[in-house]
């Protein structure tokens, strides 16, 4: 028996816990639902990728007592990243509230005040207003908690970092583009670099499945051992796909390898990716590898498939265009769908979908065409063709594939599902993985 086989683990054998982080996103418009939070998820991904544990995201309004309670959560963390509330108006309360939480005085920074004044004078001149209207806001924005280190400006809002007795606070503007600009500066700051030196960047494994239920993937993951021993595993249904993400800490490599191998074996027919590319990126790359061009003929999706493709930078070398053919006469005139096909089978039919795919290949002179036609609702359904019924067809040099689904759901859900299904149909056609999943 090896001499250390039954040795009791010591404290030194246990990997240190990653630094704990809290994200506080401020703004009453977020709490009311008027605007969607983009900063919290961005910051959480950034923190996780650098080896920190994003323990929670707190979204809070501008009420002083609520904001103070949220900021106090950061005192018990290693890092608290705050977004929003740095403007010149009365309801921008982040700086003064944080100063109160930390027991610090607000101190005007002359250099920062000069920078904000320069920007504000430019605004005043463009708007034809006296600078005196802006001066109180300039003084407000240039006052930071004692001991804070400025990260510079985004607009007139200053970001800053400050070290308390146990936690580091990084405070950033609310507009996502401004936040991301100053976040890069925060990462380069001494105060955050010292904290990041204690973290160990985890490895990540990403498995993407399509055509299988979330419960089936979760069950397979559990049977593969689940998380633990340096692996944190999550299963998430996202855009009609099932995403499995493994965050792998220092000692978790072998366990992660075992989980991935077990999921491949159990669910390989539904596994379409082991990286974080979107299905649109995968379809474009498959076309690129084969030297093929692509076009879409869309009815119920109204251009959503094309929109997903053209979101990808560089898609123009593959994607030629889209014909949105909603009305029957447009299907006939622009895509050449025979009137007798429409008369015999209807606009929502496998036959019409096939004619649309063939028509867009011919009319746009493209190698691959994909089409969709369906009933997104809420009206227009019949017992034979209920709302939520969608037909899809993909055609290319190597053959054709057809698919359909019936999904009793709201209009936007049906349309989004159809767009994703169309892209996966093209993926199957090009990869020849005729797995039957839609």
ChimeraX attribute file (.defattr): number of C-alpha atoms within 10 A of each C-alpha:
attribute: neighborCount
match mode: 1-to-1
recipient: residues
	/A:1	5
	/A:2	5
	/A:3	6
	/A:4	7
	/A:5	7
	/A:6	8
	/A:7	7
	/A:8	8
	/A:9	8
	/A:10	7
	/A:11	8
	/A:12	7
	/A:13	8
	/A:14	9
	/A:15	11
	/A:16	12
	/A:17	13
	/A:18	20
	/A:19	19
	/A:20	21
	/A:21	24
	/A:22	29
	/A:23	28
	/A:24	23
	/A:25	28
	/A:26	30
	/A:27	22
	/A:28	16
	/A:29	14
	/A:30	15
	/A:31	16
	/A:32	10
	/A:33	9
	/A:34	9
	/A:35	11
	/A:36	10
	/A:37	18
	/A:38	12
	/A:39	24
	/A:40	22
	/A:41	13
	/A:42	13
	/A:43	22
	/A:44	20
	/A:45	13
	/A:46	14
	/A:47	23
	/A:48	20
	/A:49	16
	/A:50	16
	/A:51	22
	/A:52	26
	/A:53	21
	/A:54	22
	/A:55	14
	/A:56	15
	/A:57	20
	/A:58	16
	/A:59	20
	/A:60	21
	/A:61	19
	/A:62	20
	/A:63	14
	/A:64	16
	/A:65	10
	/A:66	13
	/A:67	23
	/A:68	19
	/A:69	13
	/A:70	22
	/A:71	25
	/A:72	15
	/A:73	15
	/A:74	23
	/A:75	19
	/A:76	14
	/A:77	19
	/A:78	20
	/A:79	26
	/A:80	26
	/A:81	23
	/A:82	30
	/A:83	25
	/A:84	24
	/A:85	26
	/A:86	24
	/A:87	21
	/A:88	19
	/A:89	12
	/A:90	10
	/A:91	15
	/A:92	20
	/A:93	20
	/A:94	24
	/A:95	21
	/A:96	20
	/A:97	20
	/A:98	21
	/A:99	17
	/A:100	14
	/A:101	15
	/A:102	17
	/A:103	12
	/A:104	16
	/A:105	14
	/A:106	19
	/A:107	15
	/A:108	16
	/A:109	18
	/A:110	12
	/A:111	11
	/A:112	21
	/A:113	19
	/A:114	14
	/A:115	16
	/A:116	24
	/A:117	21
	/A:118	13
	/A:119	14
	/A:120	20
	/A:121	17
	/A:122	12
	/A:123	15
	/A:124	15
	/A:125	11
	/A:126	9
	/A:127	9
	/A:128	9
	/A:129	12
	/A:130	12
	/A:131	15
	/A:132	11
	/A:133	11
	/A:134	16
	/A:135	17
	/A:136	12
	/A:137	18
	/A:138	24
	/A:139	18
	/A:140	21
	/A:141	24
	/A:142	25
	/A:143	20
	/A:144	26
	/A:145	23
	/A:146	16
	/A:147	14
	/A:148	22
	/A:149	19
	/A:150	21
	/A:151	21
	/A:152	18
	/A:153	19
	/A:154	18
	/A:155	13
	/A:156	23
	/A:157	23
	/A:158	25
	/A:159	28
	/A:160	24
	/A:161	23
	/A:162	19
	/A:163	17
	/A:164	14
	/A:165	7
	/A:166	12
	/A:167	18
	/A:168	21
	/A:169	27
	/A:170	26
	/A:171	29
	/A:172	31
	/A:173	29
	/A:174	22
	/A:175	15
	/A:176	16
	/A:177	12
	/A:178	17
	/A:179	22
	/A:180	18
	/A:181	16
	/A:182	22
	/A:183	22
	/A:184	11
	/A:185	15
	/A:186	23
	/A:187	14
	/A:188	12
	/A:189	16
	/A:190	12
	/A:191	17
	/A:192	19
	/A:193	13
	/A:194	10
	/A:195	15
	/A:196	19
	/A:197	11
	/A:198	14
	/A:199	20
	/A:200	18
	/A:201	19
	/A:202	20
	/A:203	17
	/A:204	18
	/A:205	17
	/A:206	17
	/A:207	19
	/A:208	23
	/A:209	22
	/A:210	23
	/A:211	17
	/A:212	17
	/A:213	14
	/A:214	20
	/A:215	12
	/A:216	12
	/A:217	22
	/A:218	18
	/A:219	12
	/A:220	19
	/A:221	21
	/A:222	13
	/A:223	13
	/A:224	18
	/A:225	13
	/A:226	19
	/A:227	19
	/A:228	13
	/A:229	15
	/A:230	19
	/A:231	24
	/A:232	16
	/A:233	21
	/A:234	15
	/A:235	17
	/A:236	15
	/A:237	16
	/A:238	10
	/A:239	13
	/A:240	20
	/A:241	21
	/A:242	24
	/A:243	23
	/A:244	22
	/A:245	20
	/A:246	24
	/A:247	22
	/A:248	24
	/A:249	22
	/A:250	14
	/A:251	13
	/A:252	19
	/A:253	17
	/A:254	12
	/A:255	19
	/A:256	28
	/A:257	12
	/A:258	13
	/A:259	23
	/A:260	19
	/A:261	13
	/A:262	17
	/A:263	18
	/A:264	16
	/A:265	12
	/A:266	16
	/A:267	15
	/A:268	12
	/A:269	17
	/A:270	20
	/A:271	19
	/A:272	19
	/A:273	16
	/A:274	16
	/A:275	12
	/A:276	15
	/A:277	11
	/A:278	13
	/A:279	21
	/A:280	23
	/A:281	19
	/A:282	19
	/A:283	23
	/A:284	25
	/A:285	16
	/A:286	17
	/A:287	21
	/A:288	16
	/A:289	9
	/A:290	9
	/A:291	11
	/A:292	19
	/A:293	22
	/A:294	30
	/A:295	26
	/A:296	31
	/A:297	35
	/A:298	30
	/A:299	27
	/A:300	26
	/A:301	27
	/A:302	19
	/A:303	19
	/A:304	20
	/A:305	26
	/A:306	24
	/A:307	13
	/A:308	16
	/A:309	25
	/A:310	18
	/A:311	11
	/A:312	13
	/A:313	9
	/A:314	12
	/A:315	17
	/A:316	14
	/A:317	14
	/A:318	23
	/A:319	21
	/A:320	17
	/A:321	19
	/A:322	22
	/A:323	23
	/A:324	22
	/A:325	24
	/A:326	16
	/A:327	10
	/A:328	15
	/A:329	15
	/A:330	14
	/A:331	25
	/A:332	18
	/A:333	12
	/A:334	17
	/A:335	23
	/A:336	17
	/A:337	25
	/A:338	16
	/A:339	17
	/A:340	9
	/A:341	15
	/A:342	19
	/A:343	9
	/A:344	11
	/A:345	13
	/A:346	14
	/A:347	23
	/A:348	20
	/A:349	21
	/A:350	21
	/A:351	19
	/A:352	26
	/A:353	29
	/A:354	24
	/A:355	22
	/A:356	34
	/A:357	27
	/A:358	25
	/A:359	25
	/A:360	29
	/A:361	22
	/A:362	15
	/A:363	13
	/A:364	18
	/A:365	15
	/A:366	20
	/A:367	20
	/A:368	29
	/A:369	28
	/A:370	31
	/A:371	37
	/A:372	34
	/A:373	29
	/A:374	29
	/A:375	26
	/A:376	27
	/A:377	19
	/A:378	13
	/A:379	10
	/A:380	10
	/A:381	15
	/A:382	9
	/A:383	6
	/A:384	7
	/A:385	15
	/A:386	18
	/A:387	23
	/A:388	23
	/A:389	22
	/A:390	29
	/A:391	26
	/A:392	32
	/A:393	27
	/A:394	30
	/A:395	26
	/A:396	21
	/A:397	11
	/A:398	10
	/A:399	11
	/A:400	20
	/A:401	19
	/A:402	21
	/A:403	18
	/A:404	21
	/A:405	16
	/A:406	15
	/A:407	17
	/A:408	15
	/A:409	14
	/A:410	13
	/A:411	16
	/A:412	13
	/A:413	16
	/A:414	24
	/A:415	27
	/A:416	17
	/A:417	19
	/A:418	32
	/A:419	26
	/A:420	20
	/A:421	27
	/A:422	26
	/A:423	27
	/A:424	22
	/A:425	28
	/A:426	30
	/A:427	23
	/A:428	21
	/A:429	22
	/A:430	24
	/A:431	13
	/A:432	12
	/A:433	14
	/A:434	13
	/A:435	10
	/A:436	13
	/A:437	16
	/A:438	21
